[in-house]
Amino acid sequence: MIPDPTAFDAAPALTEREVAIIEFEATWWMQDEDKAAAIRARFACSVEEYYQQLNLLLDHPGALSVDPLVVRRLRRQRERRRRARLDGPSRTGEQGGLHA
């Protein structure tokens, strides 16, 4: 039996709100208003709720189909922030593990 090639590409569809969030992340910096104010006005939620939704959305299998560049950029930024939290503040005076 030959597998259906479209079966592997089928990702769950995103809601209109989820698509709007990805599109907003691609263009918010071109707007004249503050990002937090734009989030509250456009999505009718707190900034914290928006970022919780965005974080979940970045892991959604269908997110890449909307704007792969934006989704990958946001995933990289999220990973850098996670690493920074885990590593803690960088210590000055240590260079490459060698001590003077």
Buried (B, 14 or more C-beta within 10 A) or exposed (E): EEEEEEEEEEEEEBEEEBBBBBEBBBEBEEEEEEBEEBBBEBBEBEEEEBEEBBEEBBEBEBBBBBBEEBBEEBBEEBEEEEEEEEEEEEEEEEEEEEEE
